[in-house]
Amino acid sequence: MSICATCGNDYDNTFTITKDGQSFDFDSFECAIHKLAPSCAQCGCRVVGHGAQHGDTVYCGAHCAQQAGEAGLVDHN
């Protein structure tokens, strides 16, 4: 049994994700997304797809990037 890194659930069927040298146990993809997925700099939603990025700034898509004043970014396919 392991403890979920997000919700603290003690669960017998967790999975482990390693990111940037740190490992985390999760009981669901929802908890993994909540802890590890970046948030859009414009609207705040979790970016679970390709998104759009300018430097270190992540957006959920080109529309939010444009709303934030970034010109020329397009959605990844």
N, C-alpha and C positions, 0 to 999 in steps of 0.2 A: 504494500500500500504506500502511496506517495501523496504528498500534499500539493494541491494546485497552487502555483505561484501567484495566481490572480485572486481566486475566491477563497482559498484555504480549505477546499473540500478534500477530505481524506478519501481517496478513491483507489480501487484496485486495478484500474485499467488506464492509468495516465500514459502520456507520451512525452518525450523530451525533445526540446528544440535548443540547439546551440547557436548563438548569435554573438559575434564579436568576442569569442572566447568565453562567454558565460552560458551556462546551461540552465534551463528552466523546465520544470515538469508542469503539465497542464492536464486538466480533465476534459477539455473541449476545445475545438477550434475557436469558438467564441472568446474564451478566456485568453487564448494565445494571441488573437487579433487585438483584443483590448490592451494587452500588455506590450506587444511588440510592434504593431503596425504604426507607421507615422501618421500624424494628423495633418490634414490640409491646412496650410497657413492662412487661407482665406475663410473657409466655412467651418473648419474644425472637425469634419467627418474623418473617420479612419480610412486611410488609403490602402485598400486590399488588392487593387489592380496595379497596372503600370503607372498611372498617374502622369504628372508632368513635373519636371524639376528644373530649377534655375539655381546653379550653385548648390548650396546646402538646403535651399528652400524647396519643400515638397508641396504640390497641389494635387487635388483629386483629379483634375483635368485641366485642359487648356482654358476653358471658360473661367474657372476660378483664378487661374494665373492672369488672364486678361483683366479680370475685375480688380486684381491686386496691382495692376499697372505693368505687368510683364508683357512685353511685345514679342511676337514671333514664336512663342511656344506652341507646339501642336500636340495633340494626343498621340501616344504611342499605339502602334497596332500590334 
